[in-house]
């Protein structure tokens, strides 16, 4: 693995929810992180068919444009009863005819699809959130860190915290959805503490251990 020697880094995302989470995760490590949105960078077309491919597309585009290492994640919800859908197309399920995104629509679409295949009981509604972080340099070198959070889906949605599909996802070992949890509960993690809860925090935990030398 290549050392990460500088504290300046670009977070290659325009998603406000992700940017808030990355800011919370990176703050303890003294990074000077600027977002692709803040720097006026465009959003590259995510043409990949895996989380790794899409994360690389975003991270490398930002690194090449700025000359700085860039960090990006691609994440999604994989529902077992739906054969792993929506997966890498998680955000696409939220698209509206006007071209915006509405995750109330996305959650409803997932629920209808599960009902259609008879996934009614909790044991048939299992799935996981997946996040893959890609750290890319301007020369194209890249490294990947994957985190997953297992759980099951509920209906109707519960909670107004978080973003995306958080209000319908209950992580294993808990009774509340991600949408009912505080940011600290969902992805709070510091060196020396037990493993983080959320998929993004678990991926970042692997990144921090590999690149920052934390315990």
PyMOL commands that set and color helices and strands:
alter all, ss='L'
color gray80, all
select helices_A, chain A and resi 16-27+51-66+80-82+87-89+92-94+103-116+122-124+166-168+178-180+183-187+199-211
alter helices_A, ss='H'
color red, helices_A
select strands_A, chain A and resi 8-11+32-35+70-79+126-136+142-153+169-171
alter strands_A, ss='S'
color yellow, strands_A
deselect
rebuild
show_as cartoon
